[in-house]
């Protein structure tokens, strides 16, 4: 099996952030809000703390009850000494989590998931100002996946970064799968997006793209890259005989979505993206500080 460890690539991005913060003596303060007993949330908070400490960002983890998150979030939004905010989900595990996400100030949204940044992503608006000085913030995990794929040289080196590539994504969540599909399509790929209800084509150059259905068999047979993020043990894992020869396979779920034979036959297998997600969070934190807080 030819596998890619994301840790060294993530370390290179963290090194770049650390150098900029150190060289310019920047003082960046991040607040994390944890209101859940979910072990994955606590682990992500620990990773965030370690990532911030590694690059020289101050991190303040604030633990509270679900009922108090809104007030704590509004307080962090209003505090000029706070330059970035994380909220660790799930809290309620329903639409109330999305409502909380929508409350985060775009100027402090390190994860890039509030409506302001998501709407810019779907419109392929890459800057937040008319002078094109402030780059738009992108969601951390989708951005981490793009950066890992770019490092593998698994894309055709002409036109846009993913021009000519066909890519299947098994995950259509508003946090990872759907933003990732649009990011890849914005960069030239033809994307097949799947959730529990089936698949359709994402092609931003085709106005009717979200109405074109595609089967799993059709998508996998054509795909140069296959990305999975299905956190369910009942998912029908992808097998070697479903894959295009030499396909790059990437799994970002806590549960492995590929059969062992698929991992072995893949042109390259990427088993996780966690370290890269944290690195992209640090990168976003620095970008937000430069855009909106540096001269304050």
N, C-alpha and C positions, 0 to 999 in steps of 0.2 A: 504494500500500500504506500502510495506517495501522499503524505499528509503535510499540511501546513500548520505550524504552531503560531497562533496570532501574537503571542507574548513579545517576541523581539520586535515585531512591527509596531505594536502598541508602545513599546519602550522608546522607540525612535520618535514617535509623535510626542510622548511625554517629555522627552529630552528637549525638544524644540520649544515646548511651552515653558519648561523650567528655565531655559536660557533667557527667554524674553522677559519673564517675570523678574529674574535675578538681575539681568543687565540693566533693566529700566527701573529697578527697585519699586515694582508695583505692589500695592496692597489690596488684594482681592478677597472679599468675604462672602462665603457661601453658607446658606442656611438649609439644612435638611429637616423635613417634617415627617416624623414616623408615628403613625397612629394605628398600627396593625400588629397583630401577633404572628402574621405570616412569616415563616422562616426565610423565604426567598427575599422578602422586603428587608429584613434585618441583615441578610447577607449582602444585598445590594448597598445598603447604608454603610456597612463595613468596608466594602470595596471603594465606595465613594470617598470615605474618610481617608483611606490609605492613598488613593489617587491624588486627593488634594494635598495631603502632607508631602507626598513625593515631589510635587511640582512647586510647592511653596504657596498654596492657597489656604487661607484660614477656613476651617469647616466647623460649623456649630450644629450638632444634631439635637433637635428639640423633639422630645417624646411627649405625646399627648393622647387624649381620647378622640375617637371619631367625631364626637359632638363639638369638640373645640378646634378642629382643624381650620374651619373657615375663619375664625377670629385670628388664629395664629398666622394664617396665610395673609390676611389683609394687613396685619401688623407688619409682616416682613415686606410686603409690597410698599408700604408707606415709609419704611425706614431707609433713609438715604445711605446709611452705612452698610446695607445689605446689597450686594451686587449680583447675586444669583440665588435661585431657589430650586430645591428638589422637593417633590412630594412623592412618598413611596406608596405605590399602589400594589394590591387592592386595599382600599379602606372599607368601603361599604360593599364593593363587589357588584354594583349596579350603576344606574345612570347618574347617581350622585357623585361618583368618582369623576365622570366626565364634566360635571358642573364645576367641581373643584379645579380641574385642569384648566377650564376656561377662565378661571379667575386670576391665574398667574399673570403678572405683568409681562408683556412681551420683552421688555428690556431686562427682565430677570429670569426668563424661562430658559434655564440651562439645557433642558431636554428637548426644547424646540417643538413642543406638542400643543401649545395653545393655538386658538383659532387664527390669530394673526399670522403666525409662521406657517401653519398648515395651508391656509388659503394662498399664501405666496408660493408655496411648493406646488400646489395643484395648478396654479396659473403660470408656473415656470418663471416667476419674477425673482431674479437672483440678487437683487439689492433692495435695501429698505429706504432709499432716498433717491431723489432725482439726480443728484450729482454722482451717484453710483460709487460712493465712498464706503458705505456700510453694507457689507455682505449679509444676506439673509441667513438666519440660523436654520439649520437642518436637524431633524430628529436624530438623536445619538446612535441608536442601534441601526437604523437604515444607513446612516452615514458610515458607521463602522463597517458594515457589509460591503458597501461600495469601495471603501478604501482597501479592504482586504482583497477584493476581486481585482482592483487595479494593480495591486502589488504582484499578483500571480501571473500577469501578462496573459490572462485568459480571454482577453478581448481582442478584436481585430484592430490593428493600429492604423486606422484611417478614419477621417471624419470625426464625429463625436466619440467620446471614450468607449461607448458600447455599440457603435454603429455596426449594423449587420448581424449582431448577436440575437439569438432567440433564448429566452430565459423563462423558466417555470418557477413560480413561487407558491408553496403550499402554506398559506397564512394570509388572511385578508383583514387582519385587525387594523383599527385606526391608529394603533401605536407603532406597529412595525410593517405589516404586510402591504397594506394599501399605500402608505407613503413611499415605501421602497419600490413598489411597482411603478409609481409615477416618476420617481427619481431616475430609475433605469430607463424608462421610456423617454423622459426628457433628454437623456444622454444618448438616445439613438437606438435603444433595444426594442424588440418586439417581445412583449411580456405576456405570459399566460398566468393568470391569477386565480387561485383556487381557495375555496373554503368548504365548509360542510355541505353547501348547496351546489357545488360544482365549480366549473371554470369558465372564464371568458377572457377575451383578448384585451390587453391594455396597450393602446397605440395612440399617443397624443396627436399624431398627425391625421387620424381618422376620427371625425366628429361622432361617429356612431359606434366607437370601439367597444363600449361597455355592454353592447347588446349582441356581440358576436360570441356565441358559445364555443367551447373547445372541450374535448374529452381528455382525460388523464393520459390515455394511450397516445393520442395525437400530439399532445404537448411534449411529453417526455421523449418521444421518438425524434422530435425536431430540436430539442433544447441543447444548447452548448453549455448552459449553466443551469443547475437545479438547486433551489434554495428551499429549505424546509424549516418550519417553526411551529409544529403541531404538538402541543403539550398534552397529548392523550395516548395512552397505551393501546387504545383500540384502533388507532390509525393504521391503515394497511401499508406497512413499510415498503419503501421503494426497493425493487429488486434489480439485479444487474441486467437481466434481459429486457427491462423496460427502458434502459438508458441508451442514448446515442453514444457511439464509440468515442472515448476520450473526454466525456462530459466532466466538467468541474462540479463537485457536489459540496454544498455548504449546509450545515445544520446549526441553527441558533436556538433550538428548543432545549429545555433541560432533559427531555427524553429523546434518545436517538431515533431518527425517522428513516434511516437507511439500513437495509439488511447487510450483514457482513460481506456478502458477495458483491454488493453494489459499491461498498467502500473500497474493496480490493480492485474492482475493475475500473473505478473512476480515474480520469486523467489526473485529478488532484482532489483530495478530500480535506475539507476544513471542518473540524469537529465542533468548534465553538467560536464565539465572538466576544465573550465577556470582557477580556482585558482591553480589547479595541473599543468597546462601547464606553468604558470608563475614560479612556484616552480622548475620545471624541467629546465627552462631557467637559473635560478639562480645556480642550480646544475651544468649545463653545463658550465656556466661562470667560476665557481670555478675550474672545471676540466681542462678547457683550460688554465687557469692561471697557474695551477700546472704543466701541461704538457710542456708548451711552453714559459712562460713569467717569471716564478718565479726566475730563475737564471740569467735572462737577465740583 
